[in-house]
Amino acid sequence: MSEKRSWTKSLFIGAWTTINFTRKFILNLVFFIILFAVLIGLSNTSSDTVKVPNDSALVLNLQGNLVIEKTYVDPAEKFIGEAIGQNQENPEILVRDLVKVIENAKEDKRIKALVLKLGGLGGGGLDKMRDVADALTDFKTSGKPVYSMGDYYGQNQYYLAAHADNVYLHPMGALIIEGYGRYRMYYKEGLEKLKATVNVFKVGKFKSAVEPFLRNDMSPEARTANEAWLGELWSQYKSDVAKARNMDVSNFDEKMEQILVKFEAADSDFAQYALQNGWVDALRTRNEFRNEMIELLGESDDKAGYNTISYGSYLDAITSPITIPESSKDKVAIVVAKGTILDGTQKPGTIGGDSTAALLRKARLDDKVKAVVLQVDSGGGSVFGSEVIRKEVELVKEAGKPIVASMATYAASGGYWISASTDRIVAEPSTVTGSIGIFGMLTTFENSLEYIGVRTDGVGTTDFAGMTPTRALSPGMKQVIQMNIERGYKRFIDLVATERNMTPEAVDEIAQGRVWIGTQALELGLVDELGGLEDAVNIAAELAELEDYDTKYVVRELSEQELFWQNLMNSGSSMLAGFNIEPRKSALQEIVSRVDADLKQFTQLNDPLAAYAMCLECKID
């Protein structure tokens, strides 16, 4: 017996020793990784600043999506991730940074050419790509050439490439222009098999955000609306590219019959197909392109064979590490509202009812701020959160400060709600807006649980008690929720009617959850004029009767801890950053990602009354 106890004791001590060792090893490993990252960052602060070589090419090796505001990433996590060579999962490029780089390079005598390498560029919206394209067009007025060299061009990548003087494609590469589409996954039959009960409450025959949970296909109403705005967006894309390439707008192959004829004539070669269509100027291997650049700029010890500086390095070079004090001029403040609208306080990249309202309040209370621009890039979300922000918009106006909405890629549903009360609404021609409608959705699993032998029972003092996902909604409760949704829709209609000087009946005609593109919204009276952020700033300044002024972004202030890690990251990021491109996802991973994204759109929503003004159908495939 004593031997058995001794053996058990030894086993326990051995297991505990192993666990304890593993714990200490992991903690020490994490500690040394952080220490190593800090030492590298600190050592890099004393090194020389980034040097821009003479007679060099600025290489815009862009990675990620174009955005008007970056999604918040914890500075400590980002710094450590870069220290161990871990690439950011969803990298983003701030549009105003990219435009600043191109504008600066135009005047920089050290920069002799600009090279677009767009293999890592995702998308971000036609409005954002148009801003960058305008900067490229302006750059060319300097007489410096712009080259685009790619192994493969997707539709968004080609939009920017088309604005180069010389568009090159690898002989083994491809250029695919797909057009715009809106395809979603539909879960009705799958949910029925899981015996889940989806309770949907909505107003508006075009409000198709919840269709995937009620149908197995797209409704006729949604199909009609989507065809209309996608067709207008596609026309804008074709017009912009055709103008940049000096080709006819009909030179886009939309029918499979003509694609097959041309593809066969190109000997079934994608690169030759692009060349014969006039989409690219020439086919170049990497070595051929390198030799052309050496001939233009001269040979160097740079690994490219000629002097280059990357986008990130050049941005660091032209960005002062010292915080420049604000001028004494009056200000037009810019408040960015980007992402899904949620209740409460949220980090940048998501709109919080309280946090975005706080930014507007900060601008309102700043004596140097004489006007405000609310830059909106949102398909909406929480009705409650939207109203909290809109109320703060009204307070800005009551303070005597004009406020103008600048609509970016999206300003639909809740995005339109928060814009409606501004003094003027400026939309991009490609802005996806409207979608004036309300919905609510609650999923219960009483049948799913009953199928496996689990039931819910109990007592409550009122008919409201016991509302959980494990119990079916009572008919009365369904009626209460539907009445609240209908009341929310009427509130939305009345709001738009009042602010746009229209009748509720006229608003209802163009509402019903229907999506409109910016040019259509102008014709319908939903926006005041077409233009971008700069136009909105000029209008705001004019309304405030300002002549000499500066612009100022109003942003959330970082904590001391966040500032420490951000400063450390800024000092060491150039040395630590990885350059590997994330591998493309497999087909199965793509499907899983789409399902996860669909579910995440709903699971993150937190309106206290489960009422949402949200345009999920606005997303473009």
C-alpha positions as CSV (number, residue, x, y, z in Angstrom):
1,M,0.0,0.0,0.0
2,S,2.8,2.4,0.9
3,E,4.6,1.6,-2.4
4,K,1.4,2.5,-4.3
5,R,1.1,5.8,-2.3
6,S,4.8,6.5,-3.0
7,W,4.3,5.8,-6.7
8,T,1.2,8.1,-6.9
9,K,3.0,10.8,-5.0
10,S,6.0,10.6,-7.4
11,L,3.6,10.7,-10.4
12,F,1.9,13.8,-9.0
13,I,5.2,15.5,-8.2
14,G,6.5,14.7,-11.6
15,A,3.4,16.0,-13.4
16,W,3.4,19.2,-11.3
17,T,7.1,19.8,-12.0
18,T,6.5,19.4,-15.7
19,I,3.5,21.8,-15.6
20,N,5.5,24.3,-13.5
21,F,8.5,24.2,-15.8
22,T,6.3,24.6,-18.9
23,R,4.6,27.6,-17.3
24,K,7.9,29.3,-16.4
25,F,9.3,28.5,-19.8
26,I,6.4,30.1,-21.6
27,L,6.4,33.2,-19.3
28,N,10.1,33.6,-19.8
29,L,9.8,33.2,-23.5
30,V,7.2,35.9,-23.7
31,F,9.3,38.1,-21.5
32,F,12.4,37.8,-23.6
33,I,10.4,38.4,-26.8
34,I,9.1,41.7,-25.4
35,L,12.6,42.6,-24.0
36,F,14.1,41.9,-27.4
37,A,11.5,44.0,-29.2
38,V,12.0,46.9,-26.8
39,L,15.8,46.8,-27.1
40,I,15.6,46.8,-30.9
41,G,13.1,49.7,-30.8
42,L,15.2,51.7,-28.4
43,S,18.5,51.1,-30.3
44,N,16.7,52.2,-33.5
45,T,15.7,55.5,-32.0
46,S,19.4,56.6,-32.0
47,S,20.0,55.5,-35.6
48,D,19.8,57.9,-38.5
49,T,16.5,58.8,-40.0
50,V,15.3,57.2,-43.3
51,K,17.4,58.5,-46.2
52,V,15.9,59.1,-49.7
53,P,18.4,58.2,-52.4
54,N,19.0,60.6,-55.2
55,D,17.7,59.6,-58.6
56,S,15.4,57.0,-57.1
57,A,12.0,55.5,-57.8
58,L,9.3,55.7,-55.2
59,V,7.8,52.2,-55.2
60,L,4.2,52.1,-54.0
61,N,4.2,48.5,-52.8
62,L,0.8,48.7,-51.3
63,Q,-0.6,46.1,-48.9
64,G,-4.2,46.0,-47.7
65,N,-7.4,48.0,-48.2
66,L,-7.7,51.7,-48.6
67,V,-9.5,53.3,-45.6
68,I,-10.3,56.8,-44.3
69,E,-9.6,55.5,-40.7
70,K,-7.5,52.6,-39.6
71,T,-9.1,49.9,-37.4
72,Y,-7.7,50.1,-33.9
73,V,-4.9,47.6,-33.2
74,D,-3.4,47.5,-29.7
75,P,0.1,49.2,-30.1
76,A,1.8,46.7,-27.8
77,E,0.3,43.7,-29.8
78,K,1.3,45.3,-33.1
79,F,4.8,46.0,-32.0
80,I,5.4,42.5,-30.6
81,G,3.8,41.0,-33.8
82,E,6.2,42.9,-36.0
83,A,9.1,42.0,-33.7
84,I,8.5,38.3,-34.3
85,G,7.7,38.7,-38.0
86,Q,4.0,38.1,-37.8
87,N,2.1,40.0,-40.5
88,Q,-1.0,42.0,-39.7
89,E,-4.1,39.9,-40.6
90,N,-6.0,42.7,-42.4
91,P,-3.5,45.5,-43.2
92,E,-4.9,48.9,-44.1
93,I,-3.7,51.9,-46.0
94,L,-4.8,55.4,-44.8
95,V,-5.9,57.2,-48.0
96,R,-4.7,60.6,-46.8
97,D,-1.2,59.1,-46.1
98,L,-1.0,57.7,-49.6
99,V,-2.1,60.9,-51.2
100,K,0.4,62.9,-49.1
101,V,3.2,60.6,-50.2
102,I,2.4,61.0,-53.9
103,E,2.0,64.8,-53.6
104,N,5.3,65.1,-51.7
105,A,7.1,62.9,-54.2
106,K,5.9,65.2,-57.1
107,E,7.9,68.0,-55.6
108,D,10.8,65.9,-54.3
109,K,13.9,66.4,-56.7
110,R,15.3,63.1,-55.4
111,I,12.4,61.1,-56.8
112,K,12.6,60.6,-60.6
113,A,9.9,58.1,-61.1
114,L,7.0,56.4,-59.5
115,V,6.5,52.6,-59.6
116,L,3.1,50.9,-58.8
117,K,3.4,47.4,-57.4
118,L,-0.2,46.6,-56.5
119,G,-0.2,42.9,-55.9
120,G,-1.1,43.3,-52.3
121,L,-3.7,46.0,-52.8
122,G,-7.2,44.9,-51.8
123,G,-10.0,47.5,-52.4
124,G,-11.7,50.1,-50.3
125,G,-14.3,51.7,-52.6
126,L,-14.3,53.6,-55.9
127,D,-14.2,56.9,-54.1
128,K,-11.0,56.1,-52.3
129,M,-9.3,54.7,-55.4
130,R,-10.4,57.9,-57.3
131,D,-8.7,60.1,-54.7
132,V,-5.4,58.1,-55.2
133,A,-5.9,58.1,-59.0
134,D,-6.3,61.9,-59.0
135,A,-3.1,62.2,-57.0
136,L,-1.3,60.0,-59.6
137,T,-2.7,62.2,-62.5
138,D,-1.4,65.3,-60.7
139,F,2.0,63.7,-60.2
140,K,2.4,63.2,-63.9
141,T,2.2,66.9,-64.5
142,S,5.7,67.1,-63.0
143,G,7.0,65.3,-66.1
144,K,8.1,62.3,-64.0
145,P,7.0,58.9,-65.4
146,V,4.6,56.6,-63.6
147,Y,5.1,52.8,-64.2
148,S,2.9,50.0,-63.1
149,M,4.4,46.5,-63.1
150,G,2.3,43.5,-62.1
151,D,2.2,39.7,-62.2
152,Y,-1.6,39.9,-61.9
153,Y,-4.1,42.7,-61.9
154,G,-7.5,42.4,-60.2
155,Q,-10.2,45.0,-60.9
156,N,-9.3,47.3,-58.1
157,Q,-5.6,47.1,-58.8
158,Y,-6.1,47.8,-62.4
159,Y,-8.1,50.9,-61.7
160,L,-5.0,52.6,-60.2
161,A,-2.6,50.9,-62.7
162,A,-4.7,52.4,-65.6
163,H,-3.5,55.9,-64.5
164,A,0.2,55.1,-65.0
165,D,2.1,56.2,-68.1
166,N,3.2,52.6,-68.7
167,V,1.2,49.6,-67.7
168,Y,3.2,46.4,-67.8
169,L,2.1,42.8,-67.2
170,H,4.3,39.7,-66.7
171,P,4.1,37.4,-69.8
172,M,2.8,34.6,-67.5
173,G,0.4,36.9,-65.7
174,A,-3.3,37.9,-66.1
175,L,-5.6,40.8,-65.9
176,I,-9.2,40.1,-64.8
177,I,-11.9,42.7,-64.9
178,E,-14.9,41.0,-63.3
179,G,-17.4,43.9,-63.0
180,Y,-19.4,44.4,-59.8
181,G,-21.6,41.8,-58.2
182,R,-23.6,41.2,-55.0
183,Y,-23.7,37.5,-54.1
184,R,-24.7,36.2,-50.7
185,M,-25.0,32.9,-48.9
186,Y,-28.6,32.0,-47.9
187,Y,-29.2,30.0,-44.8
188,K,-33.0,29.3,-44.6
189,E,-32.9,25.6,-45.4
190,G,-29.8,25.1,-43.2
191,L,-31.4,26.8,-40.3
192,E,-34.6,24.7,-40.7
193,K,-32.4,21.6,-40.5
194,L,-30.9,22.9,-37.3
195,K,-34.5,23.6,-36.1
196,A,-33.5,27.2,-35.3
197,T,-36.4,29.8,-35.2
198,V,-35.5,33.1,-36.8
199,N,-37.8,35.9,-35.8
200,V,-37.5,38.8,-38.2
201,F,-39.1,42.2,-37.9
202,K,-38.7,44.8,-40.7
203,V,-40.2,47.6,-42.6
204,G,-39.5,48.3,-46.3
205,K,-40.0,45.9,-49.2
206,F,-36.4,46.6,-50.3
207,K,-34.9,46.0,-46.8
208,S,-33.1,42.7,-47.7
209,A,-30.5,42.7,-45.0
210,V,-32.2,39.7,-43.3
211,E,-33.1,37.8,-46.5
212,P,-30.4,35.2,-46.1
213,F,-32.1,33.9,-43.0
214,L,-35.6,33.9,-44.5
215,R,-35.0,32.7,-48.1
216,N,-32.9,30.4,-50.2
217,D,-32.4,33.0,-52.9
218,M,-32.5,36.8,-53.6
219,S,-35.9,38.4,-53.7
220,P,-37.2,40.1,-56.8
221,E,-37.2,43.5,-55.0
222,A,-33.6,43.1,-53.9
223,R,-32.6,41.9,-57.4
224,T,-34.1,45.0,-58.9
225,A,-32.5,47.5,-56.5
226,N,-29.1,45.8,-56.6
227,E,-29.0,45.7,-60.4
228,A,-29.8,49.5,-60.5
229,W,-27.1,50.7,-58.2
230,L,-24.4,48.2,-59.2
231,G,-25.0,49.1,-62.9
232,E,-24.5,52.7,-62.2
233,L,-21.3,51.9,-60.2
234,W,-20.0,49.8,-63.0
235,S,-20.6,52.6,-65.5
236,Q,-18.5,54.9,-63.4
237,Y,-15.7,52.4,-63.2
238,K,-15.6,51.9,-67.0
239,S,-15.8,55.7,-67.6
240,D,-12.9,56.4,-65.3
241,V,-10.6,53.6,-66.7
242,A,-11.5,54.4,-70.3
243,K,-10.6,58.0,-69.8
244,A,-7.3,57.1,-68.1
245,R,-6.3,54.6,-70.8
246,N,-7.7,56.8,-73.7
247,M,-9.8,54.0,-74.9
248,D,-13.5,53.5,-75.7
249,V,-15.8,52.8,-72.8
250,S,-17.1,49.8,-74.8
251,N,-13.7,48.1,-74.4
252,F,-14.8,46.0,-71.5
253,D,-15.8,42.4,-72.2
254,E,-19.1,41.7,-70.3
255,K,-20.6,38.8,-72.3
256,M,-19.0,35.4,-72.3
257,E,-19.5,35.1,-76.1
258,Q,-17.2,38.0,-76.9
259,I,-14.7,36.9,-74.2
260,L,-14.4,33.4,-75.7
261,V,-13.8,34.8,-79.2
262,K,-11.1,37.2,-78.0
263,F,-9.5,34.7,-75.7
264,E,-9.2,32.1,-78.5
265,A,-7.7,34.8,-80.7
266,A,-5.1,35.4,-78.0
267,D,-4.2,31.7,-78.1
268,S,-5.9,31.2,-74.7
269,D,-3.2,33.3,-73.0
270,F,-4.5,35.8,-70.4
271,A,-1.5,38.1,-70.8
272,Q,-1.8,38.3,-74.6
273,Y,-5.6,38.8,-74.1
274,A,-4.9,41.9,-72.0
275,L,-2.3,43.2,-74.4
276,Q,-4.5,42.7,-77.5
277,N,-7.4,44.5,-75.7
278,G,-5.2,47.5,-75.1
279,W,-5.5,47.1,-71.3
280,V,-1.7,47.0,-70.9
281,D,1.1,48.6,-72.9
282,A,3.6,45.7,-72.9
283,L,4.5,42.4,-71.4
284,R,7.6,42.5,-69.3
285,T,9.5,40.0,-67.2
286,R,11.0,41.2,-63.9
287,N,14.5,41.4,-65.5
288,E,13.2,43.3,-68.5
289,F,11.5,45.8,-66.2
290,R,14.6,46.1,-64.1
291,N,16.8,46.8,-67.1
292,E,14.3,49.5,-68.3
293,M,14.5,51.2,-64.9
294,I,18.3,51.0,-64.8
295,E,18.4,52.7,-68.2
296,L,16.1,55.4,-66.8
297,L,17.7,55.9,-63.3
298,G,21.1,54.3,-63.5
299,E,22.4,51.2,-61.8
300,S,22.9,51.0,-58.1
301,D,23.7,48.5,-55.3
302,D,20.0,48.5,-54.3
303,K,18.6,44.9,-54.5
304,A,16.3,46.1,-57.2
305,G,19.3,47.1,-59.3
306,Y,18.3,50.8,-59.2
307,N,17.7,53.2,-56.4
308,T,14.3,52.7,-54.8
309,I,12.5,53.7,-51.7
310,S,9.3,51.9,-50.5
311,Y,6.0,53.5,-49.7
312,G,6.4,52.9,-45.9
313,S,10.0,54.2,-45.8
314,Y,9.1,57.3,-47.7
315,L,6.1,58.0,-45.5
316,D,8.4,57.7,-42.5
317,A,10.9,60.0,-44.2
318,I,8.4,62.8,-44.8
319,T,6.6,62.5,-41.4
320,S,8.1,64.6,-38.6
321,P,8.7,62.5,-35.5
322,I,8.1,65.7,-33.5
323,T,4.5,66.8,-32.8
324,I,4.1,70.2,-34.4
325,P,2.1,72.6,-32.3
326,E,-1.3,73.7,-33.8
327,S,-1.4,77.0,-35.6
328,S,-3.5,79.8,-34.1
329,K,-5.7,79.8,-37.2
330,D,-9.4,79.0,-37.0
331,K,-10.1,75.3,-37.7
332,V,-12.5,73.2,-39.7
333,A,-12.6,69.9,-37.7
334,I,-13.0,66.5,-39.4
335,V,-14.7,63.7,-37.4
336,V,-14.5,60.3,-39.0
337,A,-17.4,57.9,-38.6
338,K,-16.2,54.6,-40.2
339,G,-17.5,51.1,-39.7
340,T,-20.5,49.5,-38.2
341,I,-22.5,51.7,-35.8
342,L,-22.7,50.1,-32.3
343,D,-24.1,51.3,-29.0
344,G,-21.7,52.6,-26.4
345,T,-17.9,53.3,-26.7
346,Q,-16.0,51.7,-29.5
347,K,-12.4,51.8,-30.8
348,P,-11.5,53.4,-34.2
349,G,-12.6,51.4,-37.2
350,T,-16.1,50.9,-35.5
351,I,-18.5,53.7,-34.8
352,G,-19.7,53.9,-31.2
353,G,-22.7,55.9,-30.3
354,D,-21.0,57.4,-27.3
355,S,-17.5,57.5,-28.6
356,T,-18.3,59.2,-31.9
357,A,-20.6,61.6,-30.2
358,A,-17.7,62.4,-27.8
359,L,-15.6,63.4,-30.8
360,L,-18.3,65.7,-32.1
361,R,-18.7,67.2,-28.6
362,K,-14.9,67.8,-28.4
363,A,-15.1,69.7,-31.7
364,R,-18.1,71.6,-30.5
365,L,-16.4,72.7,-27.3
366,D,-13.1,73.7,-29.0
367,D,-13.2,77.5,-29.5
368,K,-10.8,77.3,-32.4
369,V,-13.1,75.0,-34.3
370,K,-15.5,77.1,-36.3
371,A,-17.0,74.4,-38.6
372,V,-17.2,70.6,-38.6
373,V,-17.1,67.9,-41.3
374,L,-18.5,64.5,-40.4
375,Q,-16.9,62.0,-42.8
376,V,-19.1,59.0,-43.0
377,D,-18.1,55.5,-44.3
378,S,-20.7,53.2,-42.8
379,G,-23.5,50.9,-43.8
380,G,-25.2,51.6,-40.5
381,G,-26.0,49.5,-37.4
382,S,-27.7,50.3,-34.1
383,V,-30.6,52.7,-34.3
384,F,-30.0,53.9,-30.8
385,G,-26.3,54.5,-31.4
386,S,-27.2,56.4,-34.6
387,E,-29.6,58.6,-32.8
388,V,-27.0,59.4,-30.0
389,I,-24.6,60.7,-32.7
390,R,-27.3,62.6,-34.6
391,K,-28.3,64.4,-31.5
392,E,-24.7,65.6,-31.1
393,V,-24.8,66.8,-34.7
394,E,-27.8,69.0,-33.7
395,L,-25.9,70.3,-30.7
396,V,-23.0,71.3,-33.0
397,K,-25.5,73.3,-35.1
398,E,-27.1,74.9,-32.0
399,A,-23.6,76.1,-31.0
400,G,-23.5,78.1,-34.2
401,K,-21.0,75.9,-35.9
402,P,-22.0,74.6,-39.4
403,I,-21.6,70.9,-39.9
404,V,-21.3,69.2,-43.3
405,A,-21.6,65.4,-44.0
406,S,-19.0,64.0,-46.4
407,M,-20.1,60.6,-47.6
408,A,-17.4,58.2,-48.6
409,T,-17.9,54.6,-50.0
410,Y,-21.0,53.9,-47.8
411,A,-23.4,56.2,-46.0
412,A,-26.5,54.0,-45.9
413,S,-29.2,53.2,-43.3
414,G,-27.6,54.3,-40.0
415,G,-24.9,56.0,-42.1
416,Y,-27.6,58.2,-43.6
417,W,-29.4,58.6,-40.3
418,I,-26.3,60.3,-38.7
419,S,-25.9,62.5,-41.8
420,A,-29.5,63.6,-42.2
421,S,-29.4,66.5,-39.7
422,T,-26.2,68.2,-41.0
423,D,-26.4,71.5,-42.8
424,R,-25.2,70.1,-46.1
425,I,-24.7,66.6,-47.4
426,V,-21.9,66.0,-50.0
427,A,-21.7,62.5,-51.5
428,E,-19.2,60.9,-53.9
429,P,-20.7,59.9,-57.3
430,S,-20.1,56.3,-56.2
431,T,-21.3,56.5,-52.6
432,V,-23.8,53.8,-51.7
433,T,-26.5,55.5,-49.7
434,G,-30.2,55.5,-48.9
435,S,-31.4,52.1,-47.6
436,I,-33.8,54.0,-45.4
437,G,-35.4,51.2,-43.4
438,I,-35.4,49.3,-40.1
439,F,-35.2,45.7,-39.1
440,G,-34.8,43.6,-36.0
441,M,-33.9,39.9,-35.7
442,L,-34.0,37.5,-32.8
443,T,-33.1,33.8,-33.2
444,T,-34.4,31.2,-30.7
445,F,-33.3,27.6,-30.4
446,E,-36.2,26.0,-28.5
447,N,-36.8,23.4,-31.3
448,S,-33.1,22.7,-31.7
449,L,-32.8,22.0,-27.9
450,E,-36.0,19.9,-27.8
451,Y,-34.7,17.7,-30.6
452,I,-31.8,16.7,-28.4
453,G,-34.0,16.4,-25.3
454,V,-33.4,19.7,-23.6
455,R,-36.4,21.9,-22.6
456,T,-36.9,25.2,-20.8
457,D,-39.6,25.8,-18.2
458,G,-40.2,28.1,-15.3
459,V,-42.3,31.0,-14.0
460,G,-42.3,34.7,-14.3
461,T,-44.2,37.6,-12.8
462,T,-45.0,39.2,-16.2
463,D,-45.4,38.2,-19.8
464,F,-42.0,39.8,-20.5
465,A,-40.1,37.6,-18.1
466,G,-38.0,34.7,-19.4
467,M,-37.1,36.1,-22.8
468,T,-34.1,33.9,-23.7
469,P,-32.8,32.2,-26.9
470,T,-34.0,28.9,-25.4
471,R,-37.7,29.9,-25.5
472,A,-40.0,30.7,-28.4
473,L,-41.2,34.3,-28.6
474,S,-44.9,34.7,-27.7
475,P,-47.3,36.1,-30.4
476,G,-47.8,39.2,-28.2
477,M,-44.0,39.7,-27.9
478,K,-43.6,39.4,-31.6
479,Q,-46.3,42.0,-32.1
480,V,-44.6,44.4,-29.6
481,I,-41.3,44.2,-31.4
482,Q,-42.9,44.6,-34.9
483,M,-44.8,47.7,-33.6
484,N,-41.5,49.1,-32.3
485,I,-39.7,48.5,-35.6
486,E,-42.6,50.2,-37.5
487,R,-42.4,53.1,-35.1
488,G,-38.6,53.3,-35.8
489,Y,-39.2,53.4,-39.6
490,K,-41.8,56.2,-39.2
491,R,-39.2,58.1,-37.1
492,F,-36.6,57.6,-39.8
493,I,-39.1,58.7,-42.5
494,D,-40.1,61.8,-40.5
495,L,-36.5,62.7,-39.8
496,V,-35.5,62.6,-43.5
497,A,-38.7,64.5,-44.5
498,T,-38.0,67.3,-42.0
499,E,-34.3,67.6,-42.8
500,R,-34.6,67.3,-46.6
501,N,-37.7,69.5,-46.8
502,M,-39.8,66.7,-48.3
503,T,-43.1,65.1,-47.4
504,P,-43.2,61.8,-45.5
505,E,-45.0,60.3,-48.5
506,A,-42.2,61.4,-50.9
507,V,-39.5,60.0,-48.6
508,D,-41.4,56.7,-48.3
509,E,-41.5,56.4,-52.1
510,I,-37.7,56.3,-52.3
511,A,-37.1,54.6,-48.9
512,Q,-38.5,51.1,-48.2
513,G,-34.9,50.1,-47.5
514,R,-33.8,50.7,-51.2
515,V,-30.2,51.4,-52.0
516,W,-29.1,54.3,-54.2
517,I,-25.8,55.3,-55.7
518,G,-24.5,58.9,-55.1
519,T,-25.6,60.2,-58.6
520,Q,-29.1,58.8,-58.1
521,A,-29.3,60.2,-54.5
522,L,-28.6,63.7,-55.9
523,E,-31.5,63.4,-58.3
524,L,-33.8,62.2,-55.6
525,G,-32.9,65.0,-53.2
526,L,-31.2,62.8,-50.6
527,V,-27.9,64.6,-50.9
528,D,-27.1,68.3,-51.8
529,E,-24.2,67.8,-54.2
530,L,-21.5,65.5,-55.4
531,G,-17.9,65.8,-54.3
532,G,-15.2,64.6,-51.9
533,L,-13.8,65.5,-48.5
534,E,-12.1,68.6,-49.8
535,D,-15.3,69.9,-51.3
536,A,-17.1,69.3,-47.9
537,V,-14.3,71.2,-46.1
538,N,-14.6,74.1,-48.5
539,I,-18.4,74.2,-48.0
540,A,-18.1,74.0,-44.2
541,A,-15.6,76.9,-44.3
542,E,-17.8,78.9,-46.6
543,L,-20.8,78.4,-44.3
544,A,-18.7,79.6,-41.3
545,E,-17.4,82.5,-43.4
546,L,-13.8,81.4,-43.0
547,E,-11.1,82.6,-45.4
548,D,-7.8,81.7,-43.7
549,Y,-8.1,78.4,-41.8
550,D,-6.6,74.9,-41.2
551,T,-8.2,71.5,-41.0
552,K,-7.9,69.3,-38.0
553,Y,-8.8,65.7,-37.4
554,V,-10.5,65.1,-34.1
555,V,-9.4,61.7,-32.8
556,R,-9.6,59.7,-29.6
557,E,-6.6,60.5,-27.3
558,L,-4.4,57.5,-26.5
559,S,-3.6,56.5,-23.0
560,E,-0.1,56.8,-21.6
561,Q,0.4,53.0,-22.0
562,E,-0.8,53.2,-25.7
563,L,1.4,56.2,-26.3
564,F,4.5,54.4,-25.0
565,W,4.0,51.4,-27.2
566,Q,3.1,53.5,-30.2
567,N,6.3,55.6,-29.9
568,L,8.3,52.5,-29.5
569,M,6.7,51.0,-32.5
570,N,7.2,54.1,-34.6
571,S,10.9,54.1,-33.7
572,G,11.5,50.4,-34.5
573,S,8.8,49.5,-37.0
574,S,11.0,50.1,-40.1
575,M,13.6,47.6,-38.8
576,L,11.1,45.1,-37.5
577,A,8.4,45.0,-40.1
578,G,8.0,41.8,-42.1
579,F,7.5,41.9,-45.9
580,N,5.9,38.6,-46.6
581,I,2.6,38.6,-48.4
582,E,0.0,36.4,-46.8
583,P,-0.9,33.3,-48.8
584,R,-4.2,33.2,-50.6
585,K,-6.9,31.4,-48.9
586,S,-8.1,28.0,-50.1
587,A,-11.7,27.7,-51.5
588,L,-12.8,26.0,-48.3
589,Q,-11.2,28.8,-46.2
590,E,-13.0,31.4,-48.3
591,I,-16.4,29.7,-47.7
592,V,-15.8,29.5,-43.9
593,S,-14.6,33.1,-43.9
594,R,-17.8,34.3,-45.6
595,V,-20.0,32.4,-43.2
596,D,-18.1,33.7,-40.3
597,A,-18.3,37.3,-41.6
598,D,-22.0,36.9,-42.2
599,L,-22.6,35.7,-38.6
600,K,-20.2,38.3,-37.1
601,Q,-22.2,41.1,-38.7
602,F,-25.1,40.1,-36.5
603,T,-23.4,38.8,-33.4
604,Q,-21.6,42.2,-32.8
605,L,-24.8,44.2,-33.0
606,N,-25.8,45.5,-29.6
607,D,-28.8,47.9,-29.9
608,P,-30.7,47.8,-26.6
609,L,-34.0,47.2,-28.4
610,A,-32.5,45.0,-31.2
611,A,-33.5,47.7,-33.8
612,Y,-31.1,48.2,-36.7
613,A,-30.8,50.6,-39.6
614,M,-28.2,48.7,-41.5
615,C,-27.4,48.0,-45.1
616,L,-25.8,44.6,-45.3
617,E,-26.6,44.4,-49.0
618,C,-24.3,47.3,-49.7
619,K,-21.2,45.2,-49.7
620,I,-19.7,44.6,-53.2
621,D,-18.2,41.3,-54.2
